[in-house]
Amino acid sequence: MMVITAFAQKDSLTRKRLDSLEARLNYLDIRLKKNASPPRTQTRSAVESGRYTGVVMADDESVALQIGGFIQTDAIHDFHNNNSPLGFLSSGIDIPNAKKSNTTYSVAASRFNLNGQIPIEGKGLKTVLEFDLFNSSFSPNLRMAYAEYGKVLVGMYWSNFMDVDAYPNTLDYNGPNSMTFGRQVQFRVTLPVSRTTDVALALEDPESFLTLPDDSGFKALKQVPDVTASIQYSKNGSHLRFASVVHPIVYQNTLQERESKVGYGFTASGVLQQPGNKDNFVFQASYGKGISKYINDIGPDNYDGLYNPASSSLEILGVWGLSASYDHWWSDQLSSTAGWGYLNLENEGVVANQSFKASNYGVLNLIYYPNSFIKGGLEYLYGSRKNVNGDSANNSRIQLTLQFRF
C-alpha cells in the first residue's frame, strides 16, 4: 500500500512539473513571437491574400476558430484637392484644382476577421468572414465572405482576374491606379496542373457599371455571369500569372428590348523574388474593353460602357494599364517600396470633354516592423489626372500609418 501511495505521489509531482514546463514553454513561445519578425508576413500582399493571424480556439477534433484583425490609424495630408480622402485615387483629383490642402485622420483601414478550419474526410474546410471600416462614418463594411474546400471556393473573394500576390507593399488602402482589383461573389475551381502550375476557372458577379443618362431609356441588366480564367507558374517565391475575363454586358434599350455586348480583358503579372533576401519586384500589364469595373482607379465610375447620343447606342470602352514596384528590405525590420502606375481609358469622341482620360500613380515609403504585431511607416503618394479635353491636375499626399494586430 505504501508503495502504491509513493508511486501516486511521484506521478502527481511529475504531472505538476510537466504542467509547469508546458506553461513556461507557452510563455516563451509568446515572447518569441512578439519579438520575432518573420519574413514578409506583414506585407500588403500577405495580408490581402489571407495569411491571417489571431487568437485560435480549437476542440479535440481539430475544429478551430481564429479571431484576428488589426487597428490601423492613418494621418493623411493632401496638398491639393482630392475627392478620395481615405484611399488615394488619381481619378479623384479635381480639375480645375483649387490647390487647397486637407488633413484627414482615419481608422477606416482597420479590420476584423473570423477564420474557421474544419477537417472533413482528410481535407480542410476553410471559412472566412472579414469586415473593415472603409467609409466616411467608419461603420462595418463587408470585405470577405467565402468558403474553400479542396479545389473549390465559393463566396465573396478577390476576383480570379486579379493577382493578389502581386499587391505592392503600400500603406495606402487603394494601391496602384492601373492594378486589376475587385472582390466579387463567385464560384471558383482551382486545378493543379503540376507541382508548380495551377489553373483556375470562375463564374463571377455579372454586374456592369454603365453611364446611362436618365432620358436615354437604357437600363443595365444582370443576367449572364462573368467568366474568368487564370494560369500561374510559381517557384521559389516567384510567380508568373496570366488571366482573362469575358464580361457580358446586357442591357435594355429604349424599346425595352434586351441587347448585349461582350467585354473582354487580359492581364499578365508576376512577382520576382530576389535570391538570398526579402526584396522583390512586382509588375502587371492589362488591356481590355468593357472591363473598367476590374480596374482599381475607375472601377465604380461607370466606364464599362456608355450611351452615345450620336448613334443612340451603347459603346464599350477600351482600357489599358501598366504598373511596377520594387520592395527593398534595409534590414529584417525596415523596408521601402517604390512604385509607379499608368492608366489610359480609350474614350475620345465618345464622352464629354471633362471626362476622365488617363492617370498616373507614384508611391515611395519607409516601413518599420518592430515585431510581428506592430508596424508603422511614412509614405509619399503622387497622382495626376488628365481629362479628354487635355486639362490636367495633380496631387501629392503624405500618409503616416500605425498598425497594431490582435
C-alpha positions as CSV (number, residue, x, y, z in Angstrom):
1,M,0.0,0.0,0.0
2,M,2.8,2.4,0.9
3,V,4.5,1.6,-2.5
4,I,1.3,2.5,-4.4
5,T,1.0,5.7,-2.4
6,A,4.6,6.6,-3.2
7,F,4.1,6.0,-6.9
8,A,0.9,8.1,-6.8
9,Q,2.7,11.0,-5.1
10,K,5.6,10.7,-7.6
11,D,3.1,10.7,-10.5
12,S,1.4,13.7,-9.2
13,L,4.7,15.5,-8.8
14,T,5.7,14.6,-12.3
15,R,2.4,15.9,-13.7
16,K,2.9,19.2,-11.8
17,R,6.4,19.6,-13.2
18,L,5.2,18.8,-16.8
19,D,2.3,21.3,-16.4
20,S,4.8,23.9,-15.2
21,L,7.2,23.1,-18.0
22,E,4.4,23.4,-20.6
23,A,3.3,26.7,-19.2
24,R,6.8,28.1,-19.4
25,L,7.2,26.8,-23.0
26,N,3.9,28.6,-23.9
27,Y,5.1,31.8,-22.3
28,L,8.5,31.6,-24.1
29,D,6.7,30.9,-27.4
30,I,4.5,34.0,-27.0
31,R,7.6,36.1,-26.1
32,L,9.5,34.8,-29.1
33,K,6.5,35.5,-31.4
34,K,6.2,39.0,-30.1
35,N,9.9,39.8,-30.7
36,A,10.3,37.9,-34.0
37,S,9.9,39.5,-37.4
38,P,9.1,36.6,-39.8
39,P,10.0,37.4,-43.5
40,R,7.3,39.2,-45.4
41,T,4.4,38.1,-43.1
42,Q,3.2,41.7,-42.5
43,T,3.4,42.9,-46.1
44,R,0.4,44.1,-48.0
45,S,0.2,41.0,-50.3
46,A,0.5,38.7,-47.3
47,V,-2.4,40.4,-45.6
48,E,-4.6,40.7,-48.7
49,S,-4.1,37.0,-49.7
50,G,-5.5,35.7,-46.4
51,R,-2.4,34.8,-44.3
52,Y,-4.3,35.7,-41.2
53,T,-3.0,35.9,-37.6
54,G,-5.0,36.0,-34.4
55,V,-6.2,34.1,-31.4
56,V,-7.0,30.4,-32.1
57,M,-9.7,28.4,-30.3
58,A,-9.8,24.6,-31.0
59,D,-11.6,21.5,-29.8
60,D,-10.4,17.9,-29.5
61,E,-11.4,17.1,-33.1
62,S,-9.2,20.0,-34.5
63,V,-12.1,22.2,-35.3
64,A,-10.6,25.7,-35.0
65,L,-11.8,29.3,-35.0
66,Q,-9.3,32.1,-35.4
67,I,-10.2,35.6,-34.4
68,G,-7.9,38.3,-35.7
69,G,-7.5,41.6,-37.4
70,F,-5.8,44.9,-36.7
71,I,-6.3,48.5,-35.7
72,Q,-4.8,50.9,-38.2
73,T,-4.7,54.7,-37.7
74,D,-3.8,56.9,-40.6
75,A,-2.9,60.6,-40.6
76,I,-3.3,61.8,-44.2
77,H,-2.4,65.2,-45.7
78,D,-3.3,66.1,-49.2
79,F,-1.6,69.2,-50.7
80,H,-4.3,69.7,-53.4
81,N,-8.0,68.8,-53.6
82,N,-8.8,65.1,-53.8
83,N,-12.3,63.6,-53.7
84,S,-10.9,60.4,-52.2
85,P,-9.6,61.4,-48.7
86,L,-9.3,57.8,-47.3
87,G,-7.6,55.9,-50.1
88,F,-5.6,57.6,-52.8
89,L,-7.4,57.7,-56.2
90,S,-5.7,59.7,-59.0
91,S,-9.1,59.8,-60.8
92,G,-10.5,61.6,-57.8
93,I,-8.2,64.7,-58.3
94,D,-10.3,67.8,-59.0
95,I,-9.9,69.6,-62.4
96,P,-9.5,72.5,-62.2
97,N,-7.9,72.2,-58.8
98,A,-8.2,74.9,-56.2
99,K,-4.9,73.5,-54.6
100,K,-6.3,73.7,-51.1
101,S,-4.7,71.3,-48.6
102,N,-6.6,68.9,-46.4
103,T,-5.8,66.7,-43.4
104,T,-7.7,63.5,-42.6
105,Y,-7.4,61.3,-39.5
106,S,-8.8,57.8,-40.2
107,V,-9.2,54.3,-38.8
108,A,-11.1,53.2,-41.9
109,A,-8.5,50.6,-42.9
110,S,-8.9,48.7,-39.6
111,R,-10.1,45.1,-40.0
112,F,-11.8,42.3,-38.1
113,N,-11.9,38.7,-39.3
114,L,-13.1,35.2,-38.3
115,N,-11.4,32.3,-39.9
116,G,-12.8,28.8,-39.4
117,Q,-11.0,25.5,-40.0
118,I,-12.9,22.1,-40.0
119,P,-11.2,18.8,-41.1
120,I,-13.6,16.8,-43.3
121,E,-12.6,13.5,-44.8
122,G,-8.9,14.3,-44.9
123,K,-9.5,17.8,-46.3
124,G,-9.8,21.2,-44.6
125,L,-12.9,23.3,-44.9
126,K,-11.9,26.9,-44.6
127,T,-14.4,29.7,-44.0
128,V,-13.6,33.4,-43.7
129,L,-15.7,36.4,-42.7
130,E,-13.9,39.8,-42.8
131,F,-15.0,43.4,-42.2
132,D,-13.3,46.7,-42.4
133,L,-14.4,50.3,-41.6
134,F,-13.7,51.8,-45.0
135,N,-16.3,54.5,-45.3
136,S,-16.7,58.1,-44.0
137,S,-18.7,57.0,-40.9
138,F,-16.3,54.2,-40.0
139,S,-19.2,51.7,-39.9
140,P,-18.6,47.9,-40.5
141,N,-18.2,47.1,-44.2
142,L,-18.1,43.5,-45.5
143,R,-14.9,42.7,-47.3
144,M,-14.8,38.9,-47.5
145,A,-17.3,36.1,-47.0
146,Y,-16.2,32.8,-48.6
147,A,-15.7,29.1,-48.0
148,E,-12.9,27.0,-49.5
149,Y,-12.9,23.2,-49.6
150,G,-10.3,21.3,-51.6
151,K,-10.2,22.7,-55.1
152,V,-13.5,24.7,-54.8
153,L,-14.0,28.3,-53.5
154,V,-17.4,30.0,-53.2
155,G,-18.5,33.4,-51.9
156,M,-17.0,36.9,-51.9
157,Y,-13.3,36.9,-52.6
158,W,-10.7,38.6,-54.8
159,S,-11.6,38.2,-58.5
160,N,-9.8,35.4,-60.3
161,F,-8.8,38.2,-62.8
162,M,-6.8,39.8,-60.1
163,D,-3.3,38.8,-58.9
164,V,-3.5,39.5,-55.2
165,D,0.0,38.1,-54.5
166,A,1.4,40.9,-56.8
167,Y,-0.1,43.6,-54.5
168,P,2.7,46.1,-53.8
169,N,3.7,46.8,-50.2
170,T,1.8,50.1,-49.8
171,L,0.4,51.8,-46.7
172,D,-2.3,53.5,-49.0
173,Y,-5.5,51.5,-48.8
174,N,-6.2,51.6,-52.6
175,G,-2.8,50.8,-54.2
176,P,-1.8,51.5,-57.8
177,N,-4.3,53.1,-60.2
178,S,-3.9,50.5,-63.0
179,M,-4.0,47.4,-60.9
180,T,-6.8,44.9,-61.6
181,F,-8.7,45.0,-58.4
182,G,-12.1,43.8,-57.0
183,R,-13.8,41.4,-54.6
184,Q,-16.6,39.5,-56.4
185,V,-19.2,36.9,-55.4
186,Q,-18.1,33.8,-57.3
187,F,-17.9,30.1,-57.8
188,R,-14.2,29.1,-58.5
189,V,-12.4,25.8,-59.0
190,T,-8.6,25.6,-59.0
191,L,-6.9,22.7,-60.8
192,P,-3.2,21.9,-60.1
193,V,-1.6,21.0,-63.4
194,S,1.8,20.2,-61.9
195,R,3.8,21.0,-58.7
196,T,4.4,24.5,-60.0
197,T,1.4,25.3,-62.1
198,D,-2.3,25.9,-61.3
199,V,-5.2,26.7,-63.5
200,A,-8.3,28.4,-62.0
201,L,-11.8,29.0,-63.6
202,A,-14.6,31.0,-62.1
203,L,-18.1,32.3,-62.7
204,E,-18.4,35.8,-61.1
205,D,-20.9,38.5,-60.4
206,P,-22.1,39.9,-63.8
207,E,-22.8,43.5,-62.6
208,S,-21.9,46.2,-65.2
209,F,-21.1,49.8,-64.4
210,L,-22.6,51.9,-67.3
211,T,-23.0,55.6,-67.9
212,L,-26.7,55.9,-68.9
213,P,-28.5,59.2,-68.8
214,D,-31.9,59.1,-67.3
215,D,-33.6,60.1,-70.5
216,S,-31.8,57.5,-72.7
217,G,-34.3,54.7,-71.9
218,F,-31.4,52.3,-71.4
219,K,-31.1,50.1,-68.3
220,A,-28.3,47.8,-67.2
221,L,-29.3,44.1,-66.5
222,K,-27.6,41.4,-64.6
223,Q,-28.2,38.1,-66.5
224,V,-25.0,36.3,-67.7
225,P,-22.1,35.8,-65.3
226,D,-18.6,36.9,-66.0
227,V,-16.2,34.1,-66.9
228,T,-12.6,34.4,-65.6
229,A,-9.6,32.1,-66.2
230,S,-6.1,32.2,-64.9
231,I,-2.9,30.1,-65.1
232,Q,0.0,30.7,-62.6
233,Y,3.5,29.3,-62.6
234,S,5.2,29.5,-59.1
235,K,8.7,28.6,-58.0
236,N,11.0,29.7,-55.1
237,G,8.7,32.6,-54.0
238,S,8.4,34.0,-57.6
239,H,5.5,33.5,-60.0
240,L,4.2,34.5,-63.4
241,R,0.4,34.7,-63.9
242,F,-1.8,35.2,-67.0
243,A,-5.6,35.9,-66.6
244,S,-8.5,36.6,-68.8
245,V,-12.1,37.7,-68.4
246,V,-15.2,37.6,-70.6
247,H,-17.8,40.2,-69.3
248,P,-21.2,40.0,-71.0
249,I,-22.8,43.5,-70.8
250,V,-26.6,43.0,-71.0
251,Y,-28.9,46.0,-71.2
252,Q,-32.4,47.1,-72.1
253,N,-32.8,49.6,-74.9
254,T,-35.5,52.3,-75.5
255,L,-37.9,49.7,-76.9
256,Q,-37.5,47.6,-73.8
257,E,-35.7,45.0,-75.9
258,R,-32.7,43.1,-74.5
259,E,-29.4,43.7,-76.1
260,S,-25.9,42.7,-75.2
261,K,-22.2,43.4,-75.9
262,V,-19.2,41.4,-74.8
263,G,-16.4,42.9,-72.8
264,Y,-13.1,41.1,-72.5
265,G,-9.7,41.6,-71.0
266,F,-6.3,40.1,-70.5
267,T,-3.6,40.6,-67.9
268,A,-0.1,39.5,-67.3
269,S,1.5,39.9,-63.8
270,G,4.2,38.5,-61.6
271,V,6.4,38.5,-58.6
272,L,10.2,38.2,-58.9
273,Q,11.6,37.2,-55.6
274,Q,15.3,38.1,-55.2
275,P,17.5,35.2,-54.1
276,G,19.1,35.5,-50.7
277,N,17.0,38.3,-49.4
278,K,13.4,39.6,-48.9
279,D,13.5,42.0,-51.9
280,N,11.0,41.5,-54.7
281,F,9.8,43.1,-57.9
282,V,6.1,43.0,-58.8
283,F,4.5,44.1,-62.1
284,Q,1.3,44.0,-64.1
285,A,0.1,44.9,-67.6
286,S,-3.5,44.7,-68.7
287,Y,-5.8,45.5,-71.6
288,G,-9.5,45.1,-72.3
289,K,-12.8,46.5,-73.5
290,G,-15.8,46.9,-71.2
291,I,-13.9,45.8,-68.1
292,S,-13.3,49.1,-66.2
293,K,-15.1,47.5,-63.3
294,Y,-12.0,45.5,-62.7
295,I,-9.6,48.5,-62.8
296,N,-8.7,50.0,-59.4
297,D,-8.8,53.7,-60.2
298,I,-12.1,53.7,-62.1
299,G,-13.9,50.6,-61.0
300,P,-17.1,52.2,-59.7
301,D,-17.1,55.1,-62.2
302,N,-19.4,53.6,-64.9
303,Y,-16.9,53.3,-67.7
304,D,-17.6,49.7,-68.7
305,G,-19.9,51.2,-71.3
306,L,-21.8,54.4,-72.0
307,Y,-24.7,55.7,-74.0
308,N,-23.6,57.5,-77.2
309,P,-26.4,60.0,-78.1
310,A,-24.9,60.5,-81.6
311,S,-25.6,56.8,-82.5
312,S,-28.3,56.1,-79.9
313,S,-26.4,53.0,-78.9
314,L,-24.2,51.6,-76.1
315,E,-20.5,51.8,-76.6
316,I,-18.0,49.8,-74.6
317,L,-14.7,51.5,-73.8
318,G,-11.2,50.1,-74.1
319,V,-8.7,50.5,-71.2
320,W,-5.1,49.6,-70.6
321,G,-2.6,50.0,-67.8
322,L,0.9,49.3,-66.5
323,S,2.3,49.1,-63.0
324,A,5.5,48.1,-61.3
325,S,7.1,48.4,-57.9
326,Y,10.2,47.3,-56.1
327,D,10.2,46.3,-52.4
328,H,13.6,46.6,-50.7
329,W,14.4,45.5,-47.2
330,W,17.1,47.5,-45.5
331,S,17.1,45.0,-42.6
332,D,14.7,42.4,-41.2
333,Q,12.7,45.2,-39.6
334,L,12.8,48.0,-42.2
335,S,11.6,48.1,-45.8
336,S,10.9,50.6,-48.6
337,T,8.7,50.3,-51.6
338,A,8.9,52.5,-54.8
339,G,6.3,52.0,-57.4
340,W,4.5,53.6,-60.4
341,G,1.3,53.0,-62.4
342,Y,-0.2,54.4,-65.6
343,L,-3.8,54.1,-66.7
344,N,-5.4,55.1,-70.1
345,L,-9.1,55.0,-71.0
346,E,-9.9,54.9,-74.7
347,N,-12.8,57.3,-74.9
348,E,-12.0,60.1,-77.4
349,G,-15.1,61.3,-79.3
350,V,-17.5,59.3,-77.1
351,V,-17.7,61.1,-73.8
352,A,-17.8,64.7,-72.6
353,N,-14.5,66.7,-72.7
354,Q,-14.5,66.9,-68.9
355,S,-14.5,63.1,-68.5
356,F,-11.5,61.0,-67.3
357,K,-8.8,60.1,-69.9
358,A,-5.7,59.0,-68.1
359,S,-3.9,58.9,-64.7
360,N,-0.5,58.3,-63.1
361,Y,0.2,57.0,-59.6
362,G,3.5,57.0,-57.7
363,V,4.5,55.7,-54.3
364,L,7.6,55.8,-52.0
365,N,7.6,54.7,-48.4
366,L,9.6,53.6,-45.4
367,I,8.0,51.0,-43.1
368,Y,9.3,49.7,-39.7
369,Y,8.3,46.4,-38.2
370,P,9.5,46.2,-34.6
371,N,7.8,42.8,-34.1
372,S,5.1,40.6,-35.5
373,F,2.2,42.6,-34.1
374,I,3.2,46.2,-34.9
375,K,4.2,48.1,-38.0
376,G,4.4,51.8,-38.8
377,G,5.5,53.9,-41.6
378,L,5.6,57.1,-43.7
379,E,4.5,57.2,-47.3
380,Y,4.6,59.7,-50.1
381,L,2.0,59.4,-52.9
382,Y,1.8,61.3,-56.2
383,G,-1.1,61.3,-58.6
384,S,-2.1,63.1,-61.8
385,R,-5.3,63.1,-63.8
386,K,-5.9,64.1,-67.4
387,N,-9.3,64.7,-69.0
388,V,-10.4,64.1,-72.6
389,N,-10.0,67.8,-73.4
390,G,-6.4,67.8,-72.3
391,D,-7.0,69.6,-68.9
392,S,-4.9,68.1,-66.1
393,A,-4.1,68.4,-62.4
394,N,-2.0,66.6,-59.8
395,N,-1.9,66.0,-56.1
396,S,0.7,64.9,-53.5
397,R,-0.1,63.1,-50.3
398,I,1.8,62.3,-47.1
399,Q,0.5,59.4,-45.1
400,L,1.6,58.4,-41.6
401,T,0.4,54.9,-40.5
402,L,0.5,52.9,-37.3
403,Q,-1.0,49.4,-37.3
404,F,-1.5,47.0,-34.3
405,R,-2.5,43.4,-34.8
406,F,-4.6,41.4,-32.4
